[in-house]
Amino acid sequence: MAHLLTTLRTFRSRQKIRLSWLIMAVVLCGVLGIGGLLALRILRSTAPAEILPGQTLANDIAAAVARGTGVQTSTGAYVPGDRLILFTRLDEAELTRVRTWAIVQLEPFTKRLDAMPSHETLTWVIEYGPPPAEQEVLIVPLHRAESPAAYTYISASPALMAAPKTASTAAPAPPINPPAPVPTAAPVATAPEVAPVMPAVNPAITTVLAPGRVTPLLTSTFEREGQTETLWRSLAGDWVMTNGVYTQRNADGYDFLSLVDLPPQAHYSFETRLRLDRGSMGGGIIYNVPDLTRRNGGQLVDFDESGTFLRWGHYDAAGSYLYDGGIALDPGIGDGQWHTLRVVTHGATSTIWFDEREIAQISNLSVAGHVGLSTSQAQVSFDDVAVLALPEGVVAPPRTVSSPVRTSMVSLIDDFDDGDAKGWQVLNGTWQNLEGTYRQTSTSGADLSSVSLFQGENYTATIRLKRLDGSMGGGLIFNMARRDSKTNSQIVNYTQDGKALQWGHFDEGGNFVFEGSAEVPDGGDDAWHTLVLGIADGKLTIMLDGELIASEVKLTYTSGYVGLLASNSSVAFDDVAFVSKEE
């Protein structure tokens, strides 16, 4: 019995021990498991951070820019939800070329920029010129980078940041672009040391307009004193009447304006003769100004680059200048002679004329406003200012032309060695001046064109062209009714992958109407080819590489503007020569 009791006690003791071991084993396994998990988390490498599309885009743009000629440094960064930032150090010394160069660099990336969030912006800081370097800052919404009119420019120049010697009697105004001082700089516009002498006019004002008739509102010949105080309002600058002309004498400043105190007009012609006396930019016309006391909201047509480049743009609500377009003119007003500049406005559109030659048709931001004269960085003289109220749709007759004037340029010669494409208006496609050639770089899309200022009726158009990529479709678009539309125009271009030339026209709806074609040696062989069109008396002659392709081809449209064209191909153009035939 005692043995039995001893056995039972031993069994119970062992049972308790085994249960304790089991509990300890479970606890130990748990500790080891948790420790293992912690060790794995500690030892496991961190997942790589996600590379945002904006970071990739900034790096790609900076890398592409860095490969360009004259670029010393180029970097990029991206701030998610805010902006893409670029910094570049450039050898270029001229401000206007810096801006053109920058926009060209962005063209290959416009689709990717457009895909970015619409509220994000691009800020590009460009240092340029010899030491001490100047800075140009370009700011634009990412989705509008393809539009020059969408850019805001801020310029910093040591010469522009000194305080003026005399206090300005006019309200300081933000300077015109290009260039503009940084916002903290003192205004460069200074008043003359003596009160300006107001120019004299010989006014002819009609307050009640005759329906359906051209009505003179103002004629200023600046011959007599004492009659201008109620008509001309100088907002800034040193405006004086001297020797029968109205001159703004300060060549060191921007946005020097003098406005005419006339009722706002919607359908009118505003004309002036002007002469560049000295300076690095020029002068011109401001129109459709909402308020006589400030430039905000007005539109500007004036000269830049010592009078050789005619540009058009506008002032935004804050008074900052925004560039909308422009064209090189030789010599423009850079020859120191008198020339005539005229703007004919009808509501939503305006037509610009220079020396009785139509230059461009542009859109208006407002349908009516005041008019005046403007200069920037130049001394400019004005004379024979005329404002005419027009019936809707009427073009004012020239006042000084006694014989018919040919509206086409005598010739246009461009080898693109100057590094820019001024004078060419891109209708569609991606066009760049690269390595001394003018290139359309997109391989998708038909009828991609860039149009020159040249227009004529009897002329010869010669180009050299070479396929770079895609199915060869380079050629010419010509006899265009308008520079901003392919409707009512003719074309001759390669087709069938470069193995044929075709000719035809675009009708009023922009539809292509085939007129003929001819087989030719392979134009897609990556070699240069020379295409020559002869247009005379409504008929077309086509020559390719010295061989006659077609002659006596009757044209649907017999005169107009001439441009370059590419379809579904990247094409380089060079040695463009559009020459009128002397009658």
Order of alpha helices (4+ residues) and beta strands (2+ residues): alpha-alpha-beta-beta-alpha-alpha-beta-beta-beta-beta-beta-beta-beta-beta-beta-beta-beta-beta-beta-beta-beta-beta-beta-beta-beta-beta-beta-beta-beta-beta-beta-beta-beta-beta-beta-beta-beta
